[in-house]
Amino acid sequence: MLVEQNVPLQPLNSFGIAARALSLVRVRSVDDARAVLADPALAAQPKFVLGGGSNIVLTGDVKPLVLKVEVPGRRVVRETERHTIVEAGAGENWHDFVTWTLDQGLPGLENLALIPGTVGASPVQNIGAYGVELQDRFDSLDAMDLATGELFSLDAAQCGFGYRDSVFKHPPAVPSQDGRAPPSMGLGGRALILRVRFALPKEWRPVLGYLDLERRMQEEGVARPTARQLYDWIVAIRRAKLPDPAVIGNAGSFFKNPTVTPEQCQDIIGRDPKVVHYPMADGSIKLAAGWLIDACGWKGKQVGNAAVYDKQALVLVNRGGAEHPATGGEVMTLAKAIQTSVYERFGIRLEPEPVVV
């Protein structure tokens, strides 16, 4: 096991923010993780788990020990009556894994194509796009408890999935002071995800319903697209709307799409009839955060070298490039100004998606 010191993190975060890890260990196997915990000095340090770095905003150097997850591997695990179970190492690139499943003739993840990041980070965020969330295809995962070194597995219910949320985003369980309130049940900072398994449906049906996809169907005269067609369309749509982090640093969608009651939505529609909204299964209404931000005039605006992308207001970008990168402070100053603006106009509080470090 090699402990790297004073490691530049600029190439390891998709925003391209300049920062350093005081110490970093690359975890490529269970043995690597065990070696960290077997070293008394390393075991005692606070730890920060880093995957693809596509969902973080660094506001300074990272003092905890950085565990850079690079666990490889892709395989078909087993068959059930209704599903094919596939597994990937936590360090695998997410989009490459989605492509691999289709190459194996196993559809189900195509709506999640081109989402940046690693497989191990996907359940943390419960990633989602175009009507599919990770929880819809999730089977189970294997992880290590960074406090005890024990290996454990979790199913979907145990992961506590919510909208861009999971048990991995909340602090570990702490008993309440008065003994009456239940303890919080988080695994944030404690679980190191090693492998993730997905249940891909044998009786596959396309998940449609989004305007961009319906437009593609009409343009190409396709009433029932194949999984590969959907994959190709979604890749093309995302590339047209979203900047490539290799060209313009960014963390993808910066804010969660807020949900409101039907009554709240009607009130907003009364003032802004063009507001983009989608009815949800639970009766709530999801609003397009990008539309709200654009309506407040933020598209293309800049704070230092942090800016709102001129083609998609939901994305904040690094306009300074590698030579003069935006700082985490500039990104968060811009984000907070956008939150204030949207709240003042619509009465809605936007919640950031990336983890602020």
N, C-alpha and C positions, 0 to 999 in steps of 0.2 A: 504494500500500500504506500503510495507516494502522497505526501502532504505538500501541496504547492503553496507558496507564500506570495503575498502581494500581487494577486492575479488580476489583470485587467478584465473587467466585465463588459466593456463596451461591445465586443463581438458576441457576447453571450446573452444580450437582451435585444429584442427586436426594435425597441425604440432607439437604440444606438446611443443611450445616455452613458457618459463617461463616469465610471466608478470602479472601485477595486474591491476584491475580496481579500481580507487580511490573511485568510487561509482557506484552501479548497481541496476537497478530496473527490475524485471521480469514482462513482459507484457503478460498477459494471456487473456485479453479481451479489448474491446473498453473502458470500464470503467477504467481499469488500465492506459491506455494511457491518458485518460482525467484527471485522478487524478494527473499525472505527470505535465500536463500543468496548472492545477488549483493551484499548489503549486508555489508561486512566486519565491522561491529560485531555485527550480528545473527547472522551465520554462525558467529562464534566462540563464541556463547553456548550453554550446555547448553539442551536443548529438551524440553518436555513436551507430548505430543500429547493433546488433549482432544476427545472426541466428544460423546456425550450426557450425560456425567458421571453415568451410572447405575450404574457399577461401581467407584467410587472412594470412599475415606475420606480426607478432607483432615485432616492433623494439624497444619497450620500454613500460613502464607502460602507460595505457590509461587514460588520464586526463579528457576528456569529460565524461558526464554521460552516462553509457552504458545501453541501452535499450535491454535487452535479450528477444527476441521475442519467446513466447511459446504458441501462440494462437492455440487451438486444433480444431478438427472437420473434418469430411469427409461426404459428402452427394451428392446424385444425385439431381440436381436442377430442370431440365426440359428437355423436348424433343423438338427438332425441326425436320423438314422434313429430314434433312441430318445428324444431330448430336445429341448426348446425352451430355448435359452440366453437368459436375461434379465440385464440389467445395471442397477445402481443406483450413483449417486454416494455417496461415503463419508459425506456429511453428511445423507443422507435418513433420516428416522425409520423405524426397523425395522418397527414394527407397520403404519405407513401403507404401506410397501412390500409387506408380506405381503398386506394388503387389496387393493392395486392388482393384484398377480398374480392373485388370484382374480377380480377384476373383469374381467381380460383372458381369463378362462376357462383359466387355467394353474395347476392345483393342484400341491401338493407341499410348500408351506411352512406349511400351516394348523396343524400341531401346534406351530409356533413363534410363534403369534399372541400378541400382547400382552406379549411380552418387551420391556422398556424398553431404550432406547439407540438407537444409529445403525447403519446398514448397515456402515460402516467398522470399527466395534468388534466386529461379529459374528464375523469369523474370528479375531480376537485371542483371544477367550474360547472359541471353538468352542462357541457357545451351543447349548443343547439343552433339550428338554422333551417329555414324553409319547412317548418312544420314538424321537424323531428328533433327530439332531445336525446342526449346520450342515455338517459334512464330508460327510454323506449327500447333500447337494444342491449342493455346491460345485463350481464349474468352474474359476475362476481369478480373479486380481485384478491390478490395476496399482498400483504404488507408486513412491515416490521415495526414493532413498538420501539421507538428510539429511547425510551426510558428503561425498558427491561431487556431488549434484544429478542423478545419472543416474536415468532411468526404467527400471523393470524389471517383469516379470510373473512370477507364481508359480502353479503348479498345486497340486493338493491335496497331493501327495507332498512338494513343496518347502515347504509350510506346516507340516509336522511336527505335524499335528493329534493331540491326545490328549484325554482327558477334561478339559474346561474348560481346554485348554492348546493352545499353538501355538508356533511359532518366534518369534512376536512378543512372547512373555512372558519370553524368556530373553536374557541379555546377549550382545552381539556376540562373534564368534569371537576368542578370545585363545589364541595358541600356548602349549602347556604348557611349563613351565620345564625339564623334563628331556628334552623332545623325543620322549618315547615315547607319552604319552597323547594321544589325538586332541583337537583344539581344540573348544571349545564352538561351536555353530552357531546362535546366536541373532541376532535382528534387533531386540530390544527397545531402544527409544530411537533406533533408526537408520532404521527404515522408516516413511514416511508413506503410509498407504493412501489411494488416491484414488478407485478404482472397484472394485466387486466383481461377479463374474458367477456365476450359478447355473444348474445344469442341472436343469430340471423335467421329470419323466417323462411321456411321452405315454401310456403304459399305466399310469395311476395306480391305486393300491390304497390303501385307508385303513390307516394304522398305528394299531393298537388295542392292547389288552392291559393297559391301566392300569385300576385299579379304578374310578376316577371316570368314565372313559369307558364302561366296561361297565355301570355303574349307569345312566348316561344312556340307553344303548341299551335297557336293560330298561324304564326308566320310559316311554320314548317308543315302544316297540315297533318299533325300527328295527334290523334285523339287519345292514344294510350302509349306513352313513351316507355321504352325499355329502361332498365336501370342504368345502362351505359349511356343512353341518350340524356337521361336526367343528370348524370354525373358530368357529362360534357357541357350541358347547358349551365349548370350551377358553377362550374369552373369558369366558364366564359363570363357569366354575369358578375361573379365576384371579382374577376380580374378587371372588368370594365369599371366597377364601382370603387374598388378598394386598392390602395397603393401597395406595391410589392415592398415588404420591409427591407429587401436587399437594395432597393433603390431609394426609397424614402422611409426613414425610420418611423415605426408606429406600433401600437399595441392592439390593432384591430378596433372593433367597436369599443368605444371608451365608456359609454353609459348603457345601463340596462334599459330595455323598453319598459316604461312604467305601466302598471295596470290600475284601472279605475273602475268605479261602479258604472252601470249603465246611465244612472242619473248624472254623474259627473261628466260622462262622455257627451250626453245630450247638451249639457250646459256649454261645453267647449265647442261642440258643433254649432250651437246657436251663435257663437261669436266668430268661429273660424270653420266654416262649412267644409273646407278642403282637408281638415285634419285626417291623417292616415291612421286607421284603427282596425283592429281585428277582434271579433268576438271569440272568447275562450270557452272551453267546455264547462267550466264552473260558473259561467254566467257573467264573469267580469269581462272587461274590455281592455285589450292591450293597445297602447298608443305607440307610434313610431317615434322614438326619442330623436332620431335624426331630423324628422320633420319639425318637431318642436324647436330644436336648436336652429334650424334653417329659418323658421318663421320669426325667430328673434334676431335675425340678421347676422349670425355668427360665421357663416361660411366664408372661408378665406381670411378671417381675422387672425391677428398674430400677437403674441406676448413674447418678446425676446425672439428666440428661435423656435418656440413652440407655436403651432398654428392649427387652425381648423382646416381640414382638407377641403379644397375647393370643389371636389366632385361628390363628396359625401360628408355631411356635417357631423355624422356620428363618430368620425375618426379624427383624432388629434395626431399631428405629425411633427417630426423633427426636421425643420427647414434648414438647419445649420450643417447637415451632413456630418461626416466623420471628423472633419477638421474643426468645426465650430459647433458642436452638438448642443441641442437644447439641454437645459438642466432639468432635473426633476422638479426643482422649485418653480421654474417657468411653466412646466406642464401643469402642475397643480394650481398655480395662480390662474391660468387660463381656464382650467376645469371649474374652479370655484366661481369664477366670474360668469361662466355659462350657467351653472346651477342657479345662481342668484337671478339671472335674467329670466330663465324659464319659470322659476317660482313666482317672480313678480308678475309675469304675464298670464301664466296658466294655473298658478297655485299648485304646481306639481314639483316635488323634489326629485331630481334625477340622482340616481345612485351609480357611482363609478363601478365598472367591471374589474379593472386591473387591481392587483394587490400593490399597495403603496409601501415601499420598503425604505 
